[in-house]
Amino acid sequence: MPRAPPPAPAPYGDWLATVFDAWWDERRLRTRVRLFQEIAALLLGAPSRAEAVGLSPMAAVVVETDGAIEQVDSLKSAYAGAAETGLDVFRNSFDEALRHPGVAARQLGERALAAECRGCPVGRVCGGGNYVHRYAPGTGFRHPSVYCADLERLVRHIARRLARTARGTTPDN
């Protein structure tokens, strides 16, 4: 039987796992780290409340100072005009904005993910990663995150730490 390929390098995931451990090992969580809290909540069955992970519909828009209704600002880093909808608050409703194809695409949950993500054991937690990190010129957003290996490393690490905590064991036991 052929051996499984070695895991992909995940330097960012390794770093985040180390930061998670420092954060989790505090007696009292004094600093809120949304990414860690969201992943832990998703692993425990809660819906996501952040666009970076999970499969909950993203139904946010931005109103620019000129009244233009746009998709979230992070999309501006994908390509010129990525956030534009052609809508504005003077002629359009927010319901119309939610029906815009770009906004609607972010409300599809698992159906919007790449095939690799739909088949991945941590896909429902990572949700394919941040939407903008999935963009490729010519083919759009239906790709795994450029941080796929790192997200998988972090999600699996947090899952192991939650399991240890539930059992009352520490990483040293």
C-alpha positions as CSV (number, residue, x, y, z in Angstrom):
1,M,0.0,0.0,0.0
2,P,1.4,3.4,-0.9
3,R,2.4,5.7,2.0
4,A,0.4,8.8,2.6
5,P,2.1,12.0,1.3
6,P,3.8,14.0,4.0
7,P,1.7,16.9,5.3
8,A,2.1,20.2,3.5
9,P,4.3,22.7,5.3
10,A,2.3,25.0,7.5
11,P,4.6,27.6,9.0
12,Y,1.8,30.1,9.7
13,G,-0.3,27.3,11.2
14,D,2.6,26.2,13.4
15,W,3.0,29.8,14.6
16,L,-0.7,30.2,15.2
17,A,-0.8,26.9,17.2
18,T,2.0,28.2,19.4
19,V,0.2,31.5,20.0
20,F,-3.0,29.6,20.7
21,D,-1.3,27.5,23.3
22,A,0.1,30.6,25.0
23,W,-3.4,32.2,24.9
24,W,-5.3,29.0,26.0
25,D,-2.9,28.2,28.9
26,E,-3.6,31.5,30.6
27,R,-5.6,31.0,33.8
28,R,-8.1,33.6,32.7
29,L,-8.6,34.6,29.0
30,R,-7.9,38.3,29.3
31,T,-7.5,39.0,25.6
32,R,-10.1,38.1,23.0
33,V,-8.7,36.4,19.9
34,R,-11.6,36.1,17.6
35,L,-10.0,33.5,15.3
36,F,-9.3,31.2,18.2
37,Q,-12.7,31.7,19.8
38,E,-14.5,31.2,16.5
39,I,-12.7,28.0,15.7
40,A,-13.3,26.6,19.2
41,A,-17.0,27.5,19.0
42,L,-17.3,25.9,15.6
43,L,-15.6,22.7,16.9
44,L,-18.2,22.6,19.7
45,G,-21.1,23.0,17.3
46,A,-21.9,26.7,17.4
47,P,-22.4,28.7,14.1
48,S,-19.7,31.0,13.0
49,R,-20.0,34.7,13.7
50,A,-16.9,35.8,11.6
51,E,-16.2,35.7,7.9
52,A,-12.8,34.2,8.3
53,V,-13.9,30.7,9.3
54,G,-17.1,28.6,9.2
55,L,-19.9,28.4,6.8
56,S,-22.5,30.9,8.1
57,P,-23.8,33.2,5.5
58,M,-22.0,36.5,5.1
59,A,-24.6,39.2,4.7
60,A,-22.6,42.4,5.3
61,V,-22.2,45.4,3.0
62,V,-20.3,48.6,3.3
63,V,-21.8,52.1,2.6
64,E,-19.1,54.4,1.3
65,T,-19.1,58.1,2.0
66,D,-20.6,58.8,-1.4
67,G,-23.5,56.4,-0.7
68,A,-22.2,53.6,-2.8
69,I,-23.1,50.1,-1.5
70,E,-20.2,47.8,-1.7
71,Q,-19.2,44.4,-0.6
72,V,-16.7,44.1,2.3
73,D,-13.5,46.1,2.1
74,S,-11.2,43.0,2.2
75,L,-12.3,42.2,-1.3
76,K,-10.5,45.2,-2.6
77,S,-7.3,43.3,-2.2
78,A,-8.4,40.6,-4.7
79,Y,-8.6,42.8,-7.8
80,A,-9.7,46.3,-8.9
81,G,-13.4,46.7,-8.6
82,A,-14.0,43.4,-6.7
83,A,-16.1,45.1,-3.9
84,E,-18.2,47.2,-6.3
85,T,-21.9,46.4,-6.7
86,G,-23.1,49.3,-8.8
87,L,-25.7,50.0,-6.1
88,D,-26.1,53.1,-3.9
89,V,-28.3,54.1,-1.0
90,F,-30.1,56.7,-3.0
91,R,-31.6,54.3,-5.6
92,N,-31.3,50.9,-4.1
93,S,-32.4,49.0,-1.0
94,F,-30.2,46.8,1.2
95,D,-32.4,43.9,0.2
96,E,-31.3,44.5,-3.4
97,A,-27.7,44.6,-2.2
98,L,-28.2,41.2,-0.5
99,R,-29.4,39.8,-3.9
100,H,-26.3,41.1,-5.7
101,P,-24.5,38.1,-7.2
102,G,-21.3,38.8,-5.3
103,V,-23.1,39.1,-2.0
104,A,-25.4,36.2,-2.7
105,A,-22.3,34.0,-3.5
106,R,-21.2,34.5,0.1
107,Q,-24.4,33.2,1.5
108,L,-24.2,29.7,-0.1
109,G,-22.3,28.1,2.7
110,E,-20.7,24.7,1.7
111,R,-22.1,25.0,-1.8
112,A,-19.7,27.9,-2.5
113,L,-16.6,25.9,-1.5
114,A,-14.0,24.2,-3.8
115,A,-14.5,20.4,-4.1
116,E,-11.3,19.9,-2.1
117,C,-12.8,21.9,0.8
118,R,-16.2,20.1,0.7
119,G,-14.3,16.8,1.1
120,C,-11.9,18.0,3.8
121,P,-12.5,16.8,7.4
122,V,-12.0,20.3,8.7
123,G,-13.8,22.1,5.9
124,R,-17.0,22.8,7.8
125,V,-14.9,24.5,10.5
126,C,-12.4,26.5,8.4
127,G,-15.1,27.2,5.8
128,G,-12.5,27.3,3.1
129,G,-10.8,30.2,4.8
130,N,-11.3,33.9,4.3
131,Y,-13.1,34.5,1.0
132,V,-10.5,36.9,-0.4
133,H,-7.7,34.3,0.3
134,R,-9.5,31.9,-2.1
135,Y,-9.3,34.2,-5.2
136,A,-7.4,33.2,-8.4
137,P,-7.4,35.4,-11.5
138,G,-9.6,33.9,-14.2
139,T,-11.4,31.4,-12.0
140,G,-12.7,33.4,-9.1
141,F,-13.1,32.4,-5.5
142,R,-13.9,28.7,-5.7
143,H,-10.5,27.5,-4.5
144,P,-9.0,26.4,-1.2
145,S,-7.4,29.2,0.8
146,V,-3.8,30.0,0.1
147,Y,-3.5,29.3,3.9
148,C,-5.2,25.9,3.6
149,A,-2.4,23.8,5.2
150,D,-2.1,26.4,7.9
151,L,-5.8,26.5,8.7
152,E,-5.9,22.7,8.8
153,R,-3.0,22.6,11.2
154,L,-4.6,25.2,13.5
155,V,-8.1,23.7,13.5
156,R,-6.7,20.2,14.3
157,H,-4.5,21.7,17.0
158,I,-7.3,23.5,18.7
159,A,-9.5,20.4,18.4
160,R,-6.8,18.4,20.2
161,R,-6.5,21.0,22.9
162,L,-10.2,21.2,23.5
163,A,-10.3,17.4,23.8
164,R,-7.5,17.4,26.3
165,T,-9.2,20.1,28.3
166,A,-12.5,18.2,28.3
167,R,-10.6,15.1,29.6
168,G,-8.8,17.2,32.2
169,T,-5.4,16.4,30.8
170,T,-2.5,18.6,29.8
171,P,-0.2,18.4,26.9
172,D,2.5,17.0,29.2
173,N,0.3,14.0,30.4
